[in-house]
Amino acid sequence: MTRRTALLLAAAFPAALRAEDENARWSFLRTNLSVFPGTEKIFESDDELFWKLKSGLRAVACAERIAEQEWPFSVSTDEHGRRSTPDAKDAQRTALFLGDSCTFGIPVDDHESFPAVCQSLMPGLRAVNAGVPGYTAFQGRVLLEQLGPRLRPDVVVLTFWVNGRTVWDHLSDLEHHELLAAERAGDLSRHRVTRLVRRVTPGDRPRLSEDEFAAEVRTIIRLAREANARPVIVVWPAATGMDGGPPHVRQQLLLDIAREQNVAAVELTSKFRAAGGRALFVDPVHATREGYRIAAETIAPHLEG
């Protein structure tokens, strides 16, 4: 885009440019939480991760509401903004769980998330639930870069695929990250115009393309190994997969990467099918309490050693 074109567009859409939030990812999340009442209280903006969980939360009342059904749950976080798990004072090993709302545990209480249940099943294990609703593998990789040197985990469990395929505003997570960095450096107008143009000329650009998703997963595996942690890939199931048929293309991609990288892959679809199928889901991807327990029982044996 030439400078002249940018100036013409800026003149044509001044109100839209003024209203544009510098952190558009955070703005989009805030305006799309109506199905999860109460969760608007648990997030805050972040320059690197777009948003994150607030620290020091104590039993914030939340819910998932679909049609006339509601599943209440409460959220607590530690001083670092990680969803609370029971104390593990005598822990000898640490497992860092990176993921989205399925790792976080919508719509169950803190101790019922699958990382928390894994900890209860594995004496000597400390589970760090770093799952955050809405996260993609891009945000998981950035979070590992932040947390890895401090936590020094023995195991890194990654559970991503659902959010990266979604289309938010026709910009990728990587593009948003670059735009935010440019805006912090003072280059505001050109990038805001670029973002506006992409929004008024929409396409089908997902938050992560399949190639970008695969690259982020491989980078998480590499970073874990460089930190002397063992990576484990969890291939999260979907309700649509309970009736048979092939896996989603991104589920299959995770299985392929696991074979390629010689990484343990925990495939949960067959377990869910055998244990109750669609009855283990409250929506297309989030599990019931029983579903999360089955996930933990399947994942826990891969955390040993």
C-alpha positions in Angstrom: 0.0 0.0 0.0 1.4 3.4 -1.0 1.5 6.3 1.4 -1.0 8.2 -0.8 -3.4 5.3 -0.7 -3.1 5.1 3.1 -3.8 8.8 3.4 -6.8 8.6 1.2 -8.2 5.7 3.2 -7.5 7.4 6.4 -9.5 10.5 5.2 -12.3 8.3 4.1 -12.6 6.3 7.3 -11.5 8.6 10.1 -14.1 7.5 12.6 -13.3 3.8 12.1 -9.6 4.5 12.6 -10.2 6.4 15.8 -12.4 3.6 17.1 -9.8 0.9 16.2 -8.4 -0.7 19.3 -4.7 -1.1 19.2 -5.1 -4.7 20.6 -7.9 -5.8 18.3 -7.6 -9.5 19.4 -8.4 -8.4 23.0 -11.2 -6.2 21.8 -12.7 -9.1 19.8 -12.6 -11.5 22.7 -14.3 -9.0 25.1 -17.2 -8.5 22.7 -17.8 -12.3 22.2 -18.1 -13.6 25.8 -21.9 -13.5 26.1 -22.1 -17.3 25.9 -19.7 -17.4 29.0 -21.3 -15.0 31.5 -18.9 -14.0 34.2 -15.7 -14.7 32.2 -15.4 -11.0 31.3 -14.1 -10.6 34.9 -11.2 -13.0 34.5 -9.2 -11.6 31.5 -7.0 -8.6 31.0 -5.1 -7.2 28.0 -1.5 -8.3 27.3 0.9 -6.8 24.7 2.5 -10.1 23.8 -0.3 -12.6 24.3 -3.2 -10.3 23.3 -5.0 -11.3 26.6 -4.3 -13.4 29.7 -5.9 -14.4 32.9 -5.9 -12.0 35.8 -3.8 -13.1 38.8 -5.1 -13.7 42.3 -8.8 -14.4 41.4 -10.8 -16.2 44.1 -13.8 -18.3 43.0 -15.2 -15.9 40.4 -18.6 -17.1 39.4 -18.8 -18.0 35.7 -21.0 -20.1 33.5 -21.5 -21.5 30.0 -25.0 -20.7 28.7 -26.4 -22.3 25.5 -30.0 -21.8 24.7 -31.8 -22.5 28.0 -29.1 -24.7 29.5 -26.4 -23.3 31.8 -23.3 -24.9 33.3 -22.0 -22.9 36.3 -18.4 -23.0 37.4 -15.9 -20.9 39.4 -12.4 -19.7 38.5 -9.5 -19.0 40.8 -5.9 -18.2 39.7 -2.6 -18.1 41.4 -0.2 -15.1 41.7 1.0 -15.7 38.2 -2.4 -15.8 36.5 -2.5 -19.6 36.1 -5.8 -21.4 36.9 -5.5 -22.9 40.3 -4.7 -26.5 41.0 -4.6 -28.2 44.4 -1.4 -27.7 46.4 1.4 -30.1 45.5 3.9 -29.4 48.3 5.9 -32.6 47.9 6.1 -32.5 44.2 9.2 -33.8 42.6 8.3 -33.1 38.9 6.5 -30.3 37.1 4.2 -30.7 34.1 3.3 -27.5 32.2 0.0 -27.8 30.4 -0.3 -25.4 27.5 -3.7 -25.1 25.8 -7.0 -23.4 25.3 -10.3 -23.5 27.0 -10.3 -27.3 27.0 -7.0 -27.3 29.1 -8.3 -24.4 31.2 -11.5 -26.4 31.8 -14.7 -24.8 30.6 -17.2 -25.4 32.2 -15.9 -27.1 35.3 -14.4 -25.9 38.6 -10.6 -25.5 39.1 -9.9 -28.9 40.6 -11.9 -30.6 37.8 -9.8 -29.4 34.9 -7.8 -32.3 33.4 -4.4 -30.9 34.5 -5.7 -30.7 38.1 -7.1 -34.3 37.8 -3.7 -35.5 36.3 -2.0 -34.1 39.4 -4.4 -35.9 41.7 -3.7 -39.2 39.9 0.1 -38.8 39.9 1.8 -38.6 43.3 4.8 -36.3 43.2 3.5 -34.3 40.2 2.9 -30.6 40.2 0.5 -29.5 37.4 0.7 -26.0 36.1 -2.5 -25.2 34.2 -1.5 -22.6 31.7 -4.5 -23.1 29.5 -6.3 -19.9 28.5 -9.7 -19.7 26.7 -9.3 -18.7 23.1 -5.5 -19.4 22.8 -3.9 -20.8 19.7 -0.6 -22.6 19.3 0.9 -19.2 18.6 0.0 -17.9 22.0 1.1 -21.3 23.5 4.5 -20.9 22.0 4.9 -17.3 23.2 3.8 -18.4 26.7 6.3 -21.2 26.8 9.1 -18.7 25.9 8.0 -16.7 28.9 7.4 -19.5 31.4 10.0 -22.1 30.4 13.1 -20.5 31.9 11.3 -19.8 35.2 9.4 -23.1 35.7 11.9 -25.5 34.1 9.2 -28.1 33.7 9.9 -31.8 33.3 7.0 -32.3 30.9 5.3 -29.9 28.5 1.8 -31.0 27.4 0.3 -29.1 24.4 -3.4 -29.3 23.5 -4.2 -27.0 20.6 -6.0 -27.2 17.2 -9.6 -25.8 17.7 -9.0 -22.0 17.8 -6.3 -21.7 15.2 -8.7 -22.7 12.4 -11.3 -19.9 13.2 -11.6 -16.7 11.3 -11.8 -13.6 13.5 -11.1 -10.5 11.5 -9.2 -11.8 8.5 -5.8 -11.3 10.1 -3.6 -14.0 11.5 -2.3 -14.0 15.1 1.2 -13.5 13.7 0.1 -10.4 11.7 -1.6 -9.0 14.8 1.5 -9.5 16.8 3.6 -7.7 14.3 1.1 -4.8 14.1 1.0 -4.4 17.9 4.8 -4.3 17.9 4.8 -1.6 15.1 2.2 0.4 17.0 4.2 0.3 20.2 7.1 1.6 18.2 5.0 4.6 17.1 4.1 3.5 13.5 0.3 3.7 14.2 -1.5 5.1 11.1 -0.2 2.9 8.4 -0.9 -0.3 10.3 -4.3 0.8 11.4 -5.2 1.5 7.8 -3.9 -1.8 6.8 -6.0 -3.6 9.4 -9.1 -1.6 8.4 -8.6 -2.5 4.7 -8.4 -6.2 5.5 -11.6 -6.0 7.5 -13.6 -4.2 4.9 -12.3 -6.5 2.2 -12.8 -9.8 4.1 -11.5 -13.2 3.0 -11.2 -16.5 4.9 -7.9 -15.9 6.6 -7.8 -18.1 9.8 -5.9 -17.2 12.9 -3.3 -19.8 11.9 -3.0 -21.5 8.6 -2.3 -25.2 8.6 1.4 -24.5 7.8 1.6 -21.8 10.6 -0.1 -24.2 13.0 2.3 -27.0 12.2 5.3 -24.6 12.6 4.1 -23.4 16.0 3.6 -27.0 17.3 7.1 -28.0 16.0 8.6 -24.9 17.7 6.9 -25.7 21.0 8.4 -29.3 20.8 11.8 -27.8 20.0 11.7 -25.3 22.9 10.6 -28.0 25.3 13.4 -30.3 24.4 15.9 -27.4 24.5 14.8 -26.9 28.1 15.2 -30.6 28.9 11.5 -31.2 29.1 9.6 -34.0 27.4 6.9 -32.8 25.1 3.5 -34.6 25.0 0.9 -33.9 22.3 -2.8 -34.2 23.3 -5.2 -34.6 20.3 -8.4 -33.2 21.8 -11.7 -34.7 20.6 -14.7 -33.0 19.2 -18.4 -34.0 19.5 -18.7 -34.3 15.8 -16.1 -37.1 15.9 -18.1 -39.3 18.2 -20.1 -40.7 15.3 -17.2 -42.1 13.4 -15.4 -40.8 10.4 -11.8 -39.5 9.9 -10.2 -37.0 12.2 -10.3 -33.3 11.6 -7.4 -32.2 9.3 -5.7 -30.5 12.2 -6.1 -33.5 14.5 -4.5 -35.6 11.8 -1.7 -33.0 11.5 -0.9 -33.4 15.2 -0.7 -37.1 14.8 1.6 -36.7 11.8 3.9 -34.3 13.7 4.0 -36.6 16.7 5.3 -39.4 14.5 7.7 -37.1 12.6 9.1 -35.7 15.9 9.0 -38.9 17.9 6.7 -37.4 20.5 4.1 -39.2 22.5 0.6 -38.4 21.2 -2.5 -38.9 23.3 -5.4 -39.4 21.0 -8.7 -39.0 23.0 -11.4 -39.5 20.3 -11.5 -43.3 20.7 -11.5 -43.1 24.5 -14.5 -40.7 24.4 -16.3 -42.8 21.9 -16.0 -45.9 24.1 -16.9 -44.1 27.3 -20.0 -42.2 26.3 -19.6 -40.3 23.1 -21.5 -37.1 22.7 -22.8 -37.4 26.3 -19.3 -36.4 27.4 -19.6 -33.0 25.8 -21.6 -29.9 26.8 -20.9 -28.3 23.4 -18.9 -29.1 20.3 -15.5 -29.2 22.1 -15.9 -28.6 25.9 -16.3 -31.7 28.0 -18.4 -32.6 31.0 -16.7 -33.3 34.4 -16.7 -37.0 33.4 -15.2 -36.2 30.1 -12.3 -34.2 31.6 -11.7 -37.0 34.1 -11.5 -39.6 31.2 -9.0 -37.2 29.5 -6.9 -37.0 32.6 -6.9 -40.8 33.1 -5.7 -41.2 29.6 -3.1 -38.5 29.7 -1.6 -39.2 33.2 0.4 -42.4 32.2 2.3 -40.3 29.6 3.6 -38.0 32.3 5.7 -40.6 34.1 9.4 -41.0 33.6 
